[in-house]
Amino acid sequence: MEVKEQRKTGALINARFFINGPHYYIVSQKLSGPQQPEDYLNSFSFKTYKYPEAKLYTDTFLRASVSTHAAPDIDKEMRSLIEQTMDATANNYNGYISYWPKPKNGLFRSDSTVEMVAVQVQEFPKYYYITYSVKFWQNKIETLTGKGDLFIAGMINSVNEKGFSGFNVSLRDTGNSRSSDKLLLIKDNFKYKISSNTDTVNGASEFNKMFLNSFRPQPNNEQKNIYESKLPIFFSDLFSKDSALSKKATQSVTNLNYGVPGIPLLMHAINRLSVSDHNYYETKKNMISELGFIRDSTSSILVSHLRSIYDKTADTSLFQNEVLKSLSGLKTKAAYVQLKELLLQEPSVLENNYDYNSIFSNLEDILKQSAILFLEVMQLATLDDYKEKVVGLLVELVDSGYVKVGIYDSYFPGIYIDAVVALKKQKIKDEKAVQEANKLPENEYQNPLRGYNHSATARELNNYSIILMPFYERNKNVRSFFNRTL
């Protein structure tokens, strides 16, 4: 890019800006007149850098080998100390075992050209496995591009060699002359991410090309198939007599992807758990919760299992409440029918407001399915713990058109009375706000009714307005209600 500017003194400055590899250059010349030759600027050029001979470097810490022009000089004793420290700090002081091992990072930097290549190695957890490889790689690409901040430039090139696979991709940002090159690989139970930056004019340098083309994960003494289910290993460890194995598995219950194959294994484990087991209540609760995350729209077996758990744990509300949340999480017609039956049979008292929100937020996610149980569930609006959530669900159903006027006519009298009470509460709050504002000096006065009211009363009034709107033409009291809200 070339820029010409005139300074306050009248002097003319001609400057050229260059990007070459990792470097930025500014070359400028002060001109004595507009016609002065630009020989100095035109003489500026780039010379190809001659890298030293690349050497094969093997790093046991990063579990990889690479031919590089910038092999790091690392103190072996210091590296050993770092590895021991990372292993020792994997678990915290209260005995919690981290599910994901800490990633290991390395940086290869050329002192001469200041080019850098970053390497990150992430070991997969013991019970982790990839169910769908295509979906796994798609998620990785989406993670790299972020929320649309970056876009993929060119092709996504797959890498398939003996013992490892992956892909490389170039990412760019609009209005930026830099390109971020990524190489992602999987070997056994390790994931590698190699990152380097290049400019879009000259492309990758010899330093970057040599590194990316020669990088190879090292063989692992204990080879593991990352695409093979680890559920049998997990459940074996869970009931192991080895306390360390059992503890690790217990703390990993909520981290696994069980899927449909895991349904019978989870049910067997739930039935096998004993009150005498360590963390019995927490472990069983978590397992019931995991059933609610399994997506199986072709069968009602999950619903049957959850109903069975509900009936068998009649003396423990902790487990029954978890069944209700799991049923809402399944988001299927069969699950919602069963949920409605259990809620009406014996309305549960949940532990906190978060639990009520968990159930009803799931219902609001799938409004079409929720409409099938709405009318009966309206009966719960008479209970203080359920009222706000039931009304909120009705608001969503009416606003989306899944519940038409006439369907909830029988509940109109109660809804109308609650709406009138909410309106009166809001009127009182507004009048008090005006009175307080009138007490202020004239130069400090601000209209208290101009801002949007975010209070709970205002939200409640807004919800009732949505529910009553379909009755506007049919009921004069509703018309009067809306006139009073103006």
N, C-alpha and C positions, 0 to 999 in steps of 0.2 A: 504494500500500500504506500502511495506517495502523497505527501502533504506539503503544501506551500503556505507560509503564513508571513504576515508583516508585523513586526514588533512596533511598540510605541515610538521607538527612535527612528523608525522608517526603514530599518534594516530588514532584508528579506532572508528568510530561512527556508531551505528546501530539505525535507527529511524523508527518508524511506524506511519502512518498517518491514522486517522479514521474520518468518518463522522457519526454522530448519531443524527438524528432529525435536529434541527437548529444549532447544535454545531459542531465545528471542533476540533480535538485533535491531538497533536503531542507528542509522547512519545519517548524519546531517551535515549541511554545508551552508555557511553564511555567504550570501551573494552580494556583490557590490553593485549589481544592476540586473535588470530582468533578462538581459541577453548574455549573461556570463555563462561560459561553457560549464557543463556538468561532468567534466572528465573524472573528477574525484569520485563522484557517486557511481558513475558508470564503471569504474575500475573495481568496484567491490564485487567479489565472487566467493563461492564456497568451494572448498577443497575436500575431497573424500577422505574421511578419517581412516587411517590404517590401524585396525584393532590388533592387539597382540594375539598370538596363537591361542585358540580355545582349548581348554583342558577339561577332561572328564572329572566331574565332581560328584561324589556320592555322599549323601547326608542321611544318616540313620535316624536323626531327629525328625526330619520331614519325610522319611521313608521314600526317597526318590534319588535319581541320578540325572545329571544334565551336563551337556557340553557348554561351557560358558567362558566368556572373556574376562569375567570378574568373579572368580571363585573366592568366597569370603575366607578370611584368615581367622579361624575360631579356636579359642582356647578349649581343648577337649575337657579339661577339668571343670571349667565354667559351664560348658554345655551339659555335662553330666549333672552338675548341681541344679541347673535349670529344669532338666527333665525330672529329677527327683522331687523338686519343689512343686512342679505342676501335678505330679501324681499325689503328693501329700495333701495338696489343697483342693483336690477334687471333691472332698467331703467337708462339710462345715463343722463347727464346734459342737452342734447339738445332735450330730449323728445322721443328718440327712445326706443321703447319697444322691449326687447329681445324676440325672438321667442322661443328659448329653455331656460327653467328655469335653474338656476345654479344647478349642482349636489351637493348632500350632502354626506359627507364622514365621516366615523367613523373607529377607529382603536382599536381593542381589543388585549391587550398585556399582556402576563404572565410575571410578574417581576421575577419569579423563573426560568423559562425555556427560557425566551426571545422569546417564540413563539408568532407569530402575525397573526391575521386574519383581513383583510381590507374589509370594507363594503362601497359600493357606491350606492346611491339611486338617480335615475334620473326620474324626473317627465316629462311625455310626454307633448308637447305643447297642447294647447286647441284644435287646429284644426288637430292634428296629428291622423292618424289611420293606421292600418296595413292592406294592401290589400291582400297580400298572406303570410300566416303565415310560410309556408315552406321556401319561399325565404327569409323572414325576419330572420329566425334562421340561415339559411345558410350564410347570410351576417355577422351575429354576430360571427359565428365560423371562417370565413375567417378573420375577424378583429382581433380575438384573436391570430391566427397563424401568422399574419403579412405577410411579403413577403417571406414566406417559412423559416423564421428564426426558427420557432417552429413547431413541428409535434404533432399530436394527438396520445397519448399512450393509447391503450385499446379502450373500447367502449364509445360511446356518450350515456349517460343514460338520458332518458327523465323523467321529473317530472310532474306528473298530479295529483293535489289534488284539493279539493273543493275550488274554488275561485282563484287559481293561477296555473301557469304552467311554464315549462322551461326545462333546462337540466343541467347536470354537466359533466365536461370533465377534463381530465388531459393532460397537455401540457409538452413536454420535448424538450430539445435542444441536438443535437448530441454532444457527448463528455462531457456531464454534468450529474452529479449524482443527480441533483435536479429535482423535478417535481412541476409544478405549477397547483394547483387544482382550478377550477373555477366553481361556481354555479351561473347560470343566471336564474332569475325568472321574471315573469310579473304578476302583480296583478292590476286590474283596469287600471289606467293610470300611473302606476309606474313601472319602471324597476330596478331590484336589481342585483348587481354583487358582489359576495362574493369571495375573493381571499385568498389562503393560499399556503405555500410552504412546501414540504415534501422531504425526501430523498427517493431514489428509492429502497433502500435495506430494510429498516424497514417499509416503507409505512407511512400512516397518523398516527399521534399520537392520543392519547385519547383526547387531547385538541382540535385538528382539527376535529376529527370525531364527537365529541359531538356538536361542534358549527354548522357544516354543516348539521347534521341530525336533529337538533332541530330548526334551523332558520325558522321563519314563518313571512311573511308579515302581518301587522295588517290591519284590515278592514278599509275601507275608508268611511267617512260619505257620500260622494257624489260618488256613484258607477258609473263607466263609462265603456262601452264596447269598448275596444281599437280596436276591429275588425269591428266596425260599422262606416260607412262613416260620417265624420264631415262636409261635404260640405254644407248641408242645414244650419247648424249652422253658418258656415263661411259667406255665402252670406246673411243670415239674419242680422248678425252683421255688415256687410259691409254697408248696407243701413239703419242701425239703427239710430234713432234720438238721441240715447245716444252717445255723442261725444267720450267717452272713448272706447266704443265697436267698433265704426266705425274706430277710429284711429288704434286700435290694428289689426283689420281685414285688413285695407289698407296696413299696414306695413308687413302683412303676405302673401300678394298675391303671391310672388315668392317662398314661402316656401312649398306650398301645392303640393300634388300629385293628380292631377285632374283625370287623366285617362279618358277613353272613356265616363263614366257616367257624367263627368264634362263638356263635350262639350256644351250641351244645356244650362247648368247653366252659363258657361262663356259667351256664346253668348248673353244670356238674360241680363247679367250684363253689357256687353260692350254697348249694345243698350240702356240700362237704364241710363248709366252715363251721367251727364250733365256738361257743361262747368262751371257751377256755383259750382260744387262739389269741395271740397278741394282736392288738388293734382290730379285734373282731368287728366291732360296730362300724368303724370307719372303712374297713376293707369291704365289708358286705354292702354298705351304702354306696361306695364308689363303683362296685361291680353292677349294681342295679342301675346306677346312673349311666354307665357305659352302654347298657342295652338300649337306651334312648337315643344313642348316636349312630346306631347301625341302620343303614338304609336298605330295607327289603320291602318293596312295594308289591311284590308278587305273592306274598304269603302272609297269613295272619298268625303264624306260629309265635312271633315275638309278643303279640298281644296276649295270646294264651299263656305264655310263660309269665308275663308280668302280672296277669290276673291270678295265676297260681301263687306267685310270691306274695301278692297282696293278701290272699286268703290265709296263707300259712303264717303270716306275721301280724295277725290281728291284734296281738298284745304289744306290738312295737310300732308306734306311730312314725318313728324315724324312717323305717323301711317302707311303710305304706305311703308316706309323703313322697319318698323318692320314686316310687312306682308311678304316682300321679304325674310327676315332672317328666319321667321317661315316656309315658304315654303321650303327653303333649308334644314331646320332642320328636316322636316318630312321624307326626304330621300326615297320617293316613286316615281314611274314613273309618276303618275298623278300630283304630286306636282312639279316635275321637268319640265314637259310639261307646266304647268301653269306659273312657274317661267320664263321659256324661253320666253313665250308670253309677259309677263309684262315687262321684261328687254328690249326686242326688240321694244315693242310698244312705250315705253317712258323711256329710260335709266335714272335711278334714280341717283341723286347726294347724296351719303351717307355722314353722318356727319364726319366720320374720317376713317383712314386706317383700324382700328380694325373692323368696320362694313363690309368693303369689304372683309377682311380676314374671317370674320364669315361666309359669304355666300359661298365663294369659298373653304374654308377648309371643309365645309360640302359636297360640290360636290366632292372633292378629296377623301372623306371617302367612297363614294359609286361610284366607277368609272364606273361600269357596267351600272348604271342608268344615269350617267353623259354623257355617250357616245351618248345617244339619242338626246341630245340638243347641243352637242358640235359644229357641223358645223355652225348652225345659230348664236350661241353665239360668234363665231370667229369674227363676224362683229363688236363686241364691242372693239376689239383690236385697232381700230383706235382712241379710246378715251383714253386720258392719264390716267384717273382715273382707267380704267379697264385693260389697256394693260398688265401690269405686272401679274395681277391675271389670265387673260385669257391664257397668254403664259404659266404660271405655271401649269394650268389645262391641257393644251395640252401636256406638258412635261410628266405629270403623265400618261395620257392616252396612249401616244406613248410608253413610257417606260414599261407599263404594258401589252401592246399588244391589248388594246381595240380599238385603232384607227390604222388602217393599212395604209401603203403607198398607195397613190392614192386617198384616201378620202379627203385629204386636199391639193391636187395639186393646186387648184385654188388660194390658199393663199401663194404658194411657193415664188413668186417674192418678195412680201413684207417681208416675213420671212427671205429670203436670204439677202436682203438689210440690214435689222436690224442686222443680224448676222455679216455681214461684218463690219458694223459700230462698233459693240461691239468688234470685233477683233482688229480694228484699235485703239480703245480707250485703250485696254489692252496693245497693243504693245507700245504705247506712254508712259503708266505708267511704263512698264518694262524698257524702255530705260532711263527714268528719274531716276529710281532706280539704274540702273547700273552706270550712270554718278555720282550720289551722292556717291555711294560706292567707285568709283575710286578716289575720293577726300580724302578718309581716309588714314591714314598711313598704311603701309603694315601689321603691326602686329595687326591692328584693323579691317582689311578687312574681310567681310563676304559676301558670294555670295547671293545677294538679291533675286535670282530666285530659290534658293533651297527649301525654305519653301513653304508650301501650301498657295495659295493666297485666303483669305476669303473675299475680297472686293466685293462690289455689282457688279462691272463690270465683275469680274471673274465668279461669280455665273450666271450672265446673259449670258456670253459666253458659259458656261457649258450647260445651258438650251437650247440654240440654237443648240449646237452640237448634243444634243439628238434628237431634232426635225429634223435636217438635215440628220442624219445618214441613214435613210431609202432611201435617194436620192443618196447615195454615188455611187452605181453602175450605176445609170441612168443618172447622170449629171456630166460632167467634171468640171464645176465650183465648185461643192460641193467637189469634190476630191481635187481641188486646195485649197479650203478653209481649209480643214483639214491638208493639207501639210504645210500651213502657220502657223497653230497653234502649230506645232512641234518646 
